[in-house]
Amino acid sequence: MLRRVKRLVALAASALTVASMMAATPASAATESITWGPCTDPALVAAGGECGYLPVPVDYDNPGGAKIQLAVGRVKHKVADSQYQGVMLTNPGGPGGSGLYLAARGSKLPDHAGDAYDWIGFDPRGVGSSKPALSCDPLYMDYNRPNYLPLTPQVEQTWLRRSKDYAGACAKNNDPALLQHMKTVDTVKDMDSIRAALGAQQANFYGYSYGTYLGQVYGTLFPNRVRRMVLDSNVDPRYVFYQANLNQDIGFDRNIRIWFDWVAKYDSVYHLGGTGDAVKNVFDEQLAKLSFQPAGGVIGPDEWLDVFQQASYYQIRWPSLGDAFAKFVNQGDWQTMKSLFETFGGRGDDNGFAVYLAVQCTDVQWPTNWNQWRFDNWRTFTQAPYFTWQNAWYNAPCLYWPAKAGTPVRVDGSKVPNVLLIDETLDAPTPYEGSLEVRRRFPGAVLIAEPGGTSHAITPRGNSCVDDKIADYLLTGNLPARKPGNKADVTCTPLPQPTPPTTTAQSRPTTHSR
């Protein structure tokens, strides 16, 4: 009860501060406004959201020049205005992820902590519903691609030619001025334009994955405009972005082996082997077969790896992946794999891929000599044979990217008063060391770690140890105490690994030609 009273007192004081803050003149007056109307996204419609567009400069050094339109969504606060806590900008990561739907995320928090904010989702420049949206070659991620593994010079050269052609298509099919201004700094300035258009002197921010890097850079460039910030699964600012991708590869392979162990634990359901090594052998056998003969003419080694990489991202997907794996092996069902490949955004997600490259290839200069790529990826391959070359070819258009690269902002959070960092220690896409580095650079930050967790950027998701601390921070501004040393300040046990349905796969294999 005493804790609840203290929370209400802190909330009231915080709300009074926000009311004063919102009445003040924004630090940089918005030159444009958002005209709100109905949304089409089902989650936003259900949440009572409103949507609109904000014009922003293509080039902030030329504010009177060409404009683009940012798609913005808003779900307004549900508390009395006297308890209002301000706007909460959000970003789901990528780069290239659509963020409009995140305006509905506030209802997921316990204690109605999200109700005190206007939740703002947006599609970053070039993304989704923003205008124009980047697109280069919609068929690039289609079926019948070369094997990721470049075992022959011919395969390597085919991928290099594809990568060069894709970069060329991006130059041909998009505004060169926009391609030149797709850097993280441009999106951070867009975030500040949204803040100003909403009449807020300060903004709150909840960022995931690459969205944490947006938060880091925003806090560096506009520290006085940060009120509260939650960063889930942190990009390591030391490794933007070439080395970051090599670091990912090792985590991806480690995590899929953890998934193999989980599948083996439920051999009574999946019938794929009673040990992780046995499951791995079945997995490798199927991967080898697909290299010679794609299942159904469409599921080859690339599609196989693209689907099962999800096991390295999210434990919540382990049962559906186990089901697909078992049906493929035991029943010859390749159609489920095809459906998962398309569901997970492989085929046809050209916008996300184009934006990803437009940001990563221009935030920093990638190596221009393919020999360095070849050496670094084969070296990493010795530790991470599943996903190293998949990731290499995903990024290879950076060798030929048509826009000039810049220099990353040196992240410095010394002027940001408080930040809540969250990470699972076996996070693969953004390794845990990145969260420790961000904690070092933000002396007002507190880090919640989930030792042994392998899921990425997924809060809030029902772990009360984590979610209650997020809610308390957003309601009151209170953070757990920061501990000395280079370590987490709070540890929370991750959610238990999922349990599969007991009727997932047939126990008696049937023979099917593929």
N, C-alpha and C positions, 0 to 999 in steps of 0.2 A: 504494500500500500504506500509506504513511504517513497519507494522508487517511482510509483505512478504519480504521486504528488509532485515530486521533483521534476519529473518529465513534463507535467502540465505547466509548471512555473517556467521552465526553460522554453517550452513551446510558445507560451504567451509572450515572453521577452523577445524570442526570435521573430515572432510574427510582427511585433511592433517595430522591430528594426527593419524588416522587409517592407512594411507599409511606408516607412519613412524613405527607404531606398527607392521604392517604386515611384514615389511622388517626385523624386529628384530628377533633374534634367540628365538624360543619358550622357555618358562621357563623350560619345560621338553621335550626334543626331542622325537618325535614319533619313536618307534622302528618298527612300521608297517605302511603301507600306504593303501589307498583305491584305488582299480582298478575300474574305473567307466565304466558303460555300460548302455544299455537301461533299462527303467523301465517297469513294467507290470501294475502297478496301473493306472487306467484311468485318475485320476486327475493329476498325475505326468506326464503322457504321454502328456496330453493336455497342461500342463504348460511348456513342454520342459525340464522336469527333467531328471536327470541321477541317476543311482543307483549302489550300490556296497556293498562290505563286508569289514569290518575291523576286523582283528584278535585281540583279547584282552585276557589277562590272566584270567583263571577261578578264581585264587587266586592272588591278587596283592602283597601279601607277598612272592609269589613264581613266579616272572615274567617270569622265564625260563621254567615253567611247562606247563601243559595242556592249550590249547587255545580254545576259542569259537569264533563264527563269528557273529558280529553285522551287521544287515542289515541297510544300511544308504542310504537316498535319498537326492538329492541336486537340488535346482532350483537357478541358478546363478543370480547375480545382473544384472540389466538391465540399469544401468547408466554407465557413463564413469568411468574408473578406478580412476580418480582423485576425484570422488564423492563417492567412495566405502566406506561403513561403517562396513565391516567385516562380520563374520559368525553369524547367528542367529540360535542357537540350540532351539529345541522345544520339548515339551512333552505333550501328551493329558491327562495324569492321569491314573487312575485305582486304584492301580497298576495293570498292565496287559494289558493296552491299546496299540494297535499298533499305532506308531507315524510316519510311513513313509509318509503318505499322507499330514502331516502338512508342508512338504517342499513346498507345493503349497499355503500355507496360506497367503504369503506376498501380493498377489494381492488383498486380501480382504480389505486392509487398504486404507483409503482415502489419497489424496494428493500424491499418488504413494510412500508413505513412505516406503513400503516394497521393492521397487525396488533397494534401495541402499545396500541391504544385500544379501548374499548367504544364503538362507533358508535351514536349515538342519533338516530333519526329520529322526527319527531312531526308530527301534523296539528294546526296551531294552532287555537285556539278558533274554533268555528264552521265548521271546514273538514273535509271528507271524512268520515272515520270517527269524528271527535270528536263528542260528544253534548252538546247538539243541534247539528246542522249547519244553517247558514242556507240558506234557499231563499225566493225571493220570487215569481217568475213563470217557471216552466220553459219557457214558450213564447216568452219575450221575444227570445231569440237565434235563433228559428226563421226559416224562409225567408219571402219576401214582405214584407220590411221596406221602409220608404221609402228612396229614394236618400239616401246620406249627404250629398251635395252639396245644400245648401238654396238652390237657385236661385230659388225662389219663396217668398213669405210662407206659402203653404199648406204647403209641405214643412217649413219651419222650425217652424210651429205644430204640425204633426203630430208632429215629433220632441219638441218641448217637452211636448206632451200625453202622449206615450209615457213620457217621462222622469219626469214627475210621477206617472203611474199606477204606474210601477215602484217609485218611492220609497214610494208609498202601500201597494202590495202588501207591501213589506218591513216596513212598520209593522204591517200586519194579520196577517202570517203568521209573525212571529218574536217572541220574548220581548223586550219593550222594555228590560228591564234588561240583557240581553245586548247588544242594539244599542248601548246607551249605554257599554258596556265592551268595545269591539272595537278600541281604539286600540293603537298600537304599544307604548305603555308597558304595557298589560295583557298582551300577548304576551311582552314582556321579563320581566315578573314571573312569567309561566307558565314561561319558560325557567329562571328561578331556582328555581322550585318543583320542576321536574324534577331540576335539579342536587341540591337538598337531598334529594329522595326517593331519589336514588341514593347518598346518603351521601358526596358529594364536596364538599370545602371549596372547590375551584376547578373550573372547567369549561374545556374547550377548545371552540372553535366554528369551524365552516366554513360560511360563508354566501354565497349567491348573490343577485345582483340586489337586490330588496327585502330579502332576508335580510342583505345588508350593512348596511342601515339598522338592522335589529334588533341586529346586532353593534355598530354605533356607539352605539346608545342603551344597550345592555347595558354596554358599556365605560364609558359616562358615569355610569350609575347604580350599577354594581357593579364598579368597577375592580379592587378587591382580589380579586374572584372570577374574574378572567380569567387563564388560564394561557397559552395560545397561541390565536391567532386568524388565520384565513385569510379574506379578504374578496375575492370575485371579482366584478368589474363593479359599481362603487360608486355608490350613490345619492348625489347631491349634497345635503348637508343644508341648503344655502342655499335650495333651491327646492322644499321639501316643501309641497304637491304640485302646485299649479295651474301654476306656471311650469315645473315639471319636465316636465309633459305637453306643453307648447308646445315646449320644447327638444327633446323626443323627435321631434316631427314632422319637423323639419329633418333629423335623422339618418336617419329611416326613408326619406325621399325620396332623400337622397344615396345610401344603400346600395342601393336598388332600381335606381338608375341604374348603379351598379357591376355589379350583376347583369345588367342589359341588355348591358353591354359583354362580360361573360363569355359570355352566350348567343350574342352575335355572333361571338365567337372560335371557337365551335363550330358555325358555320352549316352545316358539312357533316353535322352530326348533327341539328340542330333545324330548319334551313331556315326561319328567321324573319327573316333579314336579316344582312348582313355587317358592319354597324356598330351601335354602341349606339343611335344615333339611329334607324336603320331598325327595330331591334327595338322601341324605344319607340313608334314610329308604329304598328306592328302591335298592340302592347299597348293603346294609346289607342283604336285603331279598335274593338277588341273590347269595351273598356270602354264606349264610346259605344253600340255596338249593343245591349249587354246592358241599358243604361238604358231602351231601348224595348221589348225583347223578351227576357225571361230565357230562357236556354238550358235546354231540358228543363222549362220552367216553374218552375225552382227556382234556377238560377245567374244572379243579377242582378249589378248593379255592387257591391253590398255584399259578397256572397259572394266575388266575384272579388278584391276588395281584401283581404278577410280572409285568403284563401289566400296571395296573393302577398306579403303583409306578412312572411311567414316568410322570404323572401329577404333581408329587412333584418335579421333576427335571426341566422340560422345558415347559414354556407356549406355545412355538411354536407347541407342540404336543397336546395341549388341544382340538383343533377341531377334529383331527383324533380319539382321545380317546372318545370324546363325541359321535362321529359318531358310533364307535364300541359299546359303551354302549347302545345307542338308538336302534341300529339294533339288538343287542342281546335281549333286553327286548321287543321291539315292533314287531320284525319280527322273533325271534328265530334263528338269524344268529350267530352261534358260529364259523363259518369258518373264519370270519374276526378276531375274537379274537385269533384263532389259528395262523393266519398269523402274527399278531402283536407280539405274544409271540415269534415266531421264528425270526422275524425281529429284535426285541430288544435284541437279543443275549442270550435268556434263554436257549433254547434247543441247545445242541451241542457246546456251547462256553467253552469247557473244558480248552483250553489253557489260556484264560483270567482268569478263576477261579483258575486254578493251580498256575499261576504266582501271582495273588492277594494274595493267601494264603502263597505262598513261601516267599513273602516280608513281609506281615503283621505279620505272625506267628514267624518270626525270627528277625525282627527289634527290638523287645522287648519281654520279657517273659510275656505271657498272664497268667491269673490265672489258676492254675493246679487243683483246686478243683471245681468240677461241682456244688457243693452247692452254691458257690459264684455266678456263672453264673445264676443259677436258681433264687436266691434271687434278684439279680440286674435286671434281665430281667422281672420278674413278677412285681417288683416295677415300672419299666419304663412302663410296659404294662398298668398300671392304667392311664397313661397320653397319651399313644400312642398304642392303641390296634390293629391298622392295620398292622404295619410293624415291631414291636419289635421282634416277634418270627421269622419272616422271616429273619431278619438280624442276629439274634442269631444263627440260624442253618447255615446260610451262613458262619459264622466264626467258628463254633464249631469244625472243624477239627484241629484248633490250639491247642485244648486240647491234641491232640495225634501227633502233627507234628513231623516228624522224624529228623529234623535238629535242632541243638542247637540254642537257641535264644541269641541275643547279647544285647548291651546297646545302646540306641539311642544317637546320637550326641546331645549335648546341643546347640541348635541353637543360634548363636550370630552373628548378622549382623552389629556390630559396626564398622567394617572396610570396609564395602561396601558403596561406595560413594552415590549412588542413585538408588532407586527402585520405580517402579510404581505399586501400589497395586490397585486391582479392586474387588468389591464385591457388590452383591445385598443383602439387609439387611435381607431378608427372605429366603436366600439360605439355603436349607435343608442339603445336603450332607456335606458341609463344613460351619457350622454356622458362621455368621458374626463376632462373638466374636473372631474367629480365625484370621481374618484380622486385628482387633484391636491389638491382641497380637503380630502379626508379625510386625505391625507398631511400637510397643513399642521396639521390639528387633532390628529393623533396623532404627536407628535414621536418616538415609538419605532417608527414604521412605516417599512417599506421597500416601494417600489413597483416591480413588474415590469411593463413596458409591452411591447406587441407592435405596433410601428408599422405602420400600414396594414391591420391585421386588422379585420374587420367582425363577427366572431362575438361572441355575448353569453353570459357566465356559463356556461362549458362545460368548465372544468378538472376533473380532469385528462383530457386527450384525446390523449396521445401525442406532445406537443411536449416533447422531453427537456430543452430549455433551461429551460422553465417547470416541468415536472413534477419534475425532479430537485431543484430548489430548494425546492419544496413538501415533498418527501420529506425533504430534509435538515433543514428547519426543524422538521417534526413529529418527526423522530427525535432531533434533538440540541438544538433551540432556537436553532440558529445562523441568522442572517440575513445576507445580503450587506451590505456597508458602505453606510450612508446618505450620499448626496452632498449638498453644499450647494446651495441654490437650489430653485426651484419646478419640479422636473422629476423624471422617473423615475430611480431608482437603478440599475436594470438594464434593458437592452433585449434582447428575444429576437425573432428573426425568426418571424413567425406561420407556421403550417402553410401549405403551398402550397394554392392554390385547387384544388377537386376537378376531376377529369377525368370527363366523362360516359361511359357505355357507348356504343359506336359504333352500336348498333342501336336507338336510342331512338325515333326517329320515322320515319314514312314520308316519302319525298322527294316523292311525287306527291300533291298535295292532291286530296281528293275533296269533292264538294259535298253538303252536308246542310242541310236546313232546321232552324232552331232555334226 
